[in-house]
Amino acid sequence: MFFNINSNKMFFIFILIFSTLISISSNSWMGCWIGLEINLMSFIPLISNSSNLLSSEASLKYFLTQSIASINFLFSILLKLILLKNFEMNNLISILINSSMMMKMGSAPFHFWFPNIIEGMSWLNCFILMTWQKITPMILLSYYLNKNFLMLIMMINTIIGAIGGINQTSLRKLMSFSSINNLGWMMSSIMISENLWMLYFCMYSFFISIMCFLFYILNIYFINQLFMFNINFLLKFMILINFLSLGGLPPFLGFFPKWTIINFMILNKLYFISFIFIMMSLITLFYYMRIIYSCILFNYLKLKWLKIQIKNNYFMLILFISLISSMGMILSTLFFL
């Protein structure tokens, strides 16, 4: 099974969810910080695996980076409490708090730990790190955001996320750069409204879950494995649909939240930022297409003993989800008529 859960893991997953709820429902900065610390301590046992050296290294790196981000956050909170009467420092404190939150979720320019850590994880942990672990920092960011600083970070995120994924052969690293790119879109959506962020985040989580689930079933971690395996053509086509939807190509469901964000940005006369966002989306679509190109078009030696058998119910589930991805745009336009 995708989750492969024992009672210990179930306990830590429960604490992970609970800690996020503590942070986002807290009415003081100190409560938010405590929630973040509990979240860190519950995620590390989920990553670490004594039989796998890479995952042990990933858990150690994760602990160090998150600890540094937490110290920065705590320092910013204390600075804010001490210098509360002096309003000249407000801008600097907001940048400090925003930066520590960005480091927490692996946003550029504090993203260097993110692809390295993802490389040593299972697909389930990748999914948790790319989706659930972004909720708390994002919501805390929305409480005290510095708009000018955030606009610059949004652009850096989309550029680094798009360019960083071009020469990657590891699917996990590629998905992590895709996540950094989407983080730029998420930041722009949280500047507009929390409801739009919720819509974008839910759709993004939906597509990431499909991709992680697909790669987990196929037991694939690198691009060359896709054309070495004799995978069912329909399955390859479903991977293509979901990848294009994640990239935000117009007829698919993934385009809908991006379209809404671009619409808001153009109405607010942020033409340059929206231009960069659209251009970088084209680059992400290029490297998604490259994966599928190698997967579908290469007439690779078909080794019969490498044929993958997928359970029928899994296959039907993936087929149904791919239909939602491809037909979702049509359905969503009917709702807004």
C-alpha positions as CSV (number, residue, x, y, z in Angstrom):
1,M,0.0,0.0,0.0
2,F,1.0,3.7,-0.6
3,F,0.9,4.5,3.1
4,N,2.5,1.3,4.5
5,I,1.6,2.5,8.1
6,N,2.3,0.9,11.4
7,S,1.0,2.2,14.8
8,N,4.2,4.4,15.3
9,K,3.8,6.1,12.0
10,M,0.1,6.6,12.5
11,F,0.9,8.3,15.8
12,F,3.5,10.7,14.2
13,I,1.1,11.5,11.3
14,F,-1.6,12.4,13.8
15,I,0.8,14.7,15.7
16,L,1.9,16.2,12.3
17,I,-1.7,17.1,11.5
18,F,-2.4,18.3,15.1
19,S,0.7,20.5,15.2
20,T,-0.3,22.3,12.0
21,L,-3.7,23.0,13.6
22,I,-2.0,24.3,16.7
23,S,0.0,26.8,14.7
24,I,-2.7,28.1,12.4
25,S,-5.3,28.4,15.2
26,S,-2.9,30.0,17.7
27,N,-3.5,33.7,18.8
28,S,0.1,34.4,19.7
29,W,3.4,34.2,17.8
30,M,4.8,32.0,20.6
31,G,2.0,29.5,20.1
32,C,2.8,29.4,16.3
33,W,6.4,28.7,17.1
34,I,5.5,25.8,19.5
35,G,3.3,24.3,16.7
36,L,6.2,24.5,14.2
37,E,8.5,22.8,16.7
38,I,6.0,19.9,17.3
39,N,5.6,19.7,13.5
40,L,9.4,19.3,13.1
41,M,9.7,16.7,15.8
42,S,6.9,14.6,14.4
43,F,8.1,14.7,10.8
44,I,11.7,13.6,11.5
45,P,10.6,10.0,12.6
46,L,8.6,9.7,9.4
47,I,11.6,10.4,7.2
48,S,14.3,8.5,9.1
49,N,14.8,4.9,8.2
50,S,17.7,3.0,9.8
51,S,18.1,0.7,6.8
52,N,18.5,3.5,4.4
53,L,21.5,5.9,4.7
54,L,20.0,8.5,2.4
55,S,16.9,8.9,4.5
56,S,19.0,9.2,7.7
57,E,21.0,11.9,6.1
58,A,17.8,13.6,4.8
59,S,16.3,13.6,8.3
60,L,19.5,15.2,9.8
61,K,19.6,17.9,7.1
62,Y,15.9,18.6,7.6
63,F,16.4,18.9,11.3
64,L,19.3,21.4,10.9
65,T,17.6,23.7,8.4
66,Q,14.3,23.7,10.2
67,S,16.0,24.5,13.5
68,I,17.8,27.4,12.0
69,A,14.5,28.7,10.5
70,S,12.9,28.3,14.0
71,I,15.7,30.2,15.7
72,N,15.3,33.0,13.2
73,F,11.5,33.1,13.7
74,L,11.9,33.1,17.5
75,F,14.5,35.9,17.3
76,S,12.2,37.9,15.0
77,I,9.2,37.5,17.5
78,L,11.4,38.6,20.5
79,L,12.7,41.5,18.5
80,K,9.1,42.5,17.6
81,L,8.1,42.3,21.3
82,I,11.0,44.4,22.5
83,L,10.8,47.0,19.7
84,L,7.0,47.1,19.4
85,K,6.9,50.8,20.3
86,N,9.5,51.7,17.7
87,F,7.6,51.6,14.4
88,E,10.7,52.3,12.3
89,M,11.8,48.7,12.7
90,N,8.5,47.2,11.5
91,N,9.6,46.7,7.9
92,L,12.8,44.9,8.9
93,I,10.9,42.6,11.4
94,S,8.3,41.7,8.8
95,I,11.2,40.7,6.3
96,L,12.8,38.6,9.1
97,I,9.6,36.8,9.9
98,N,8.8,36.3,6.2
99,S,12.3,34.9,5.5
100,S,12.1,32.4,8.3
101,M,8.8,31.1,7.0
102,M,10.3,30.9,3.5
103,M,13.2,28.8,4.9
104,K,10.6,26.6,6.6
105,M,8.9,25.7,3.3
106,G,11.9,25.6,1.1
107,S,11.2,28.8,-0.9
108,A,13.9,30.4,-3.0
109,P,16.4,31.9,-2.1
110,F,16.5,29.6,0.9
111,H,15.7,26.5,-1.2
112,F,19.1,24.7,-1.3
113,W,18.2,22.1,1.3
114,F,14.9,21.2,-0.4
115,P,15.9,19.1,-3.5
116,N,18.7,17.4,-1.5
117,I,16.4,16.3,1.2
118,I,13.7,15.1,-1.1
119,E,16.3,12.9,-2.9
120,G,16.5,10.7,0.2
121,M,12.8,10.2,0.8
122,S,10.0,7.8,-0.1
123,W,7.2,9.1,-2.4
124,L,4.8,9.4,0.6
125,N,7.3,11.6,2.5
126,C,7.9,13.7,-0.7
127,F,4.2,14.2,-0.9
128,I,3.9,15.3,2.8
129,L,6.9,17.7,2.4
130,M,5.6,19.2,-0.8
131,T,2.0,19.8,0.4
132,W,1.2,19.5,4.1
133,Q,4.5,21.0,5.4
134,K,3.7,24.2,3.4
135,I,0.4,25.0,5.1
136,T,1.7,26.4,8.4
137,P,4.5,28.6,7.0
138,M,2.1,29.9,4.3
139,I,-0.7,30.9,6.8
140,L,1.9,32.5,9.2
141,L,3.3,34.4,6.2
142,S,-0.2,35.8,5.4
143,Y,-0.4,37.3,8.9
144,Y,2.5,39.6,8.6
145,L,3.5,39.9,4.9
146,N,5.8,42.5,3.4
147,K,4.3,43.1,-0.1
148,N,7.3,44.5,-1.9
149,F,9.6,41.8,-0.5
150,L,7.1,39.1,-1.3
151,M,6.8,40.2,-4.9
152,L,10.5,39.9,-5.4
153,I,10.5,36.4,-3.8
154,M,7.6,35.3,-5.9
155,M,9.6,36.1,-9.1
156,I,12.8,34.4,-7.8
157,N,10.7,31.3,-6.9
158,T,9.2,30.9,-10.3
159,I,12.5,31.6,-12.1
160,I,14.6,29.2,-9.9
161,G,11.8,26.5,-10.0
162,A,11.7,26.6,-13.8
163,I,15.4,26.8,-14.6
164,G,16.5,24.4,-11.8
165,G,14.3,21.6,-13.1
166,I,15.7,21.6,-16.7
167,N,18.8,19.4,-16.3
168,Q,17.4,17.1,-13.6
169,T,17.3,13.3,-14.2
170,S,15.9,12.4,-10.8
171,L,12.1,12.6,-10.7
172,R,12.1,13.6,-7.0
173,K,14.4,16.5,-7.6
174,L,12.4,17.5,-10.6
175,M,9.2,17.5,-8.5
176,S,10.9,19.5,-5.8
177,F,11.8,22.3,-8.4
178,S,8.3,22.1,-9.7
179,S,7.1,22.6,-6.1
180,I,9.4,25.7,-5.8
181,N,7.9,27.1,-9.0
182,N,4.4,26.5,-7.7
183,L,5.3,28.2,-4.4
184,G,5.7,31.5,-6.3
185,W,2.1,31.1,-7.6
186,M,1.0,30.3,-4.1
187,M,2.6,33.4,-2.6
188,S,0.8,35.5,-5.2
189,S,-2.5,33.9,-4.4
190,I,-2.1,34.5,-0.7
191,M,-1.4,38.2,-1.4
192,I,-4.8,38.3,-3.3
193,S,-7.0,36.4,-0.9
194,E,-6.9,33.3,1.4
195,N,-9.8,31.7,-0.4
196,L,-7.8,31.8,-3.7
197,W,-4.8,30.3,-1.9
198,M,-7.0,27.5,-0.6
199,L,-8.3,26.8,-4.1
200,Y,-4.7,26.8,-5.5
201,F,-3.3,24.7,-2.7
202,C,-6.0,22.1,-2.9
203,M,-5.6,21.7,-6.7
204,Y,-1.8,21.6,-6.4
205,S,-2.0,19.0,-3.6
206,F,-4.4,17.0,-5.8
207,F,-2.0,16.8,-8.7
208,I,1.1,16.2,-6.6
209,S,-0.7,13.3,-4.9
210,I,-1.5,11.7,-8.2
211,M,2.0,12.0,-9.5
212,C,3.6,10.7,-6.2
213,F,1.0,7.8,-6.2
214,L,1.7,6.9,-9.8
215,F,5.5,6.9,-9.3
216,Y,5.1,4.9,-6.1
217,I,3.0,2.2,-7.9
218,L,5.5,2.0,-10.8
219,N,8.5,2.2,-8.4
220,I,10.1,4.8,-10.5
221,Y,12.6,7.4,-9.3
222,F,14.5,8.5,-12.4
223,I,13.6,9.6,-15.9
224,N,15.4,6.8,-17.7
225,Q,13.3,4.2,-15.8
226,L,10.2,5.5,-17.6
227,F,11.4,4.3,-21.0
228,M,13.2,1.3,-19.8
229,F,10.0,-0.2,-18.4
230,N,7.4,-1.6,-20.8
231,I,4.6,0.5,-19.3
232,N,1.0,0.3,-20.6
233,F,0.5,3.0,-23.2
234,L,-2.7,4.2,-21.6
235,L,-0.8,4.7,-18.3
236,K,1.8,6.8,-20.1
237,F,-1.0,8.9,-21.5
238,M,-2.5,9.4,-18.1
239,I,1.0,10.5,-16.7
240,L,1.1,13.0,-19.6
241,I,-2.4,14.4,-18.8
242,N,-1.6,14.9,-15.1
243,F,1.8,16.4,-15.8
244,L,0.3,18.9,-18.3
245,S,-2.4,19.7,-15.8
246,L,0.2,20.3,-13.1
247,G,2.1,22.6,-15.5
248,G,-1.1,24.6,-16.1
249,L,-1.8,24.0,-19.8
250,P,-5.1,25.6,-20.8
251,P,-7.7,22.8,-21.4
252,F,-6.7,21.0,-18.2
253,L,-7.9,21.6,-14.6
254,G,-4.5,22.9,-13.4
255,F,-4.9,26.0,-15.6
256,F,-8.0,27.2,-13.8
257,P,-6.3,28.5,-10.5
258,K,-3.3,30.0,-12.5
259,W,-5.8,31.7,-14.8
260,T,-7.5,33.3,-11.8
261,I,-4.2,34.5,-10.4
262,I,-3.0,36.0,-13.7
263,N,-6.4,37.7,-14.1
264,F,-6.1,39.3,-10.6
265,M,-2.5,40.4,-11.3
266,I,-3.4,42.0,-14.6
267,L,-6.3,43.9,-13.0
268,N,-3.8,45.2,-10.4
269,K,-1.5,46.3,-13.2
270,L,1.3,43.8,-12.2
271,Y,2.1,43.2,-15.9
272,F,5.8,42.4,-15.4
273,I,5.3,39.8,-12.7
274,S,2.5,38.1,-14.7
275,F,4.7,38.0,-17.8
276,I,7.5,36.3,-15.8
277,F,5.0,33.8,-14.3
278,I,3.7,32.9,-17.8
279,M,7.2,32.6,-19.3
280,M,8.4,30.4,-16.5
281,S,5.3,28.2,-16.8
282,L,6.4,27.5,-20.4
283,I,9.8,26.3,-19.1
284,T,8.2,24.0,-16.5
285,L,5.9,22.6,-19.3
286,F,9.0,22.0,-21.4
287,Y,10.6,19.7,-18.8
288,Y,7.4,17.9,-18.1
289,M,7.0,17.3,-21.8
290,R,10.6,16.0,-22.0
291,I,9.8,13.3,-19.5
292,I,6.7,12.2,-21.4
293,Y,8.6,12.5,-24.7
294,S,11.2,10.0,-23.5
295,C,8.5,7.8,-22.1
296,I,6.2,7.6,-25.1
297,L,8.3,8.2,-28.3
298,F,11.5,6.3,-27.6
299,N,11.3,2.8,-29.1
300,Y,13.4,1.3,-26.3
301,L,14.3,-2.4,-26.0
302,K,11.3,-4.0,-24.4
303,L,12.4,-6.4,-21.7
304,K,9.7,-8.8,-20.9
305,W,10.8,-9.4,-17.3
306,L,10.5,-5.7,-16.6
307,K,6.8,-5.5,-17.4
308,I,4.8,-3.9,-14.6
309,Q,1.5,-5.3,-13.5
310,I,-0.8,-2.8,-11.9
311,K,-3.8,-3.9,-9.9
312,N,-7.1,-3.2,-11.7
313,N,-8.6,-1.0,-9.0
314,Y,-5.5,1.2,-8.9
315,F,-5.7,1.5,-12.7
316,M,-9.4,2.5,-12.6
317,L,-8.6,5.1,-9.9
318,I,-5.8,6.7,-12.0
319,L,-8.1,6.7,-15.0
320,F,-10.9,8.4,-13.1
321,I,-8.5,11.1,-11.7
322,S,-7.0,11.7,-15.2
323,L,-10.5,12.2,-16.5
324,I,-11.1,14.8,-13.8
325,S,-7.8,16.5,-14.8
326,S,-8.7,16.7,-18.5
327,M,-12.4,17.4,-18.1
328,G,-12.1,19.6,-15.0
329,M,-11.8,22.9,-17.0
330,I,-15.0,22.2,-18.8
331,L,-16.8,21.4,-15.6
332,S,-15.4,24.5,-13.8
333,T,-16.5,26.8,-16.6
334,L,-20.0,25.4,-16.3
335,F,-20.1,26.4,-12.6
336,F,-19.1,30.0,-13.4
337,L,-21.6,30.6,-16.2
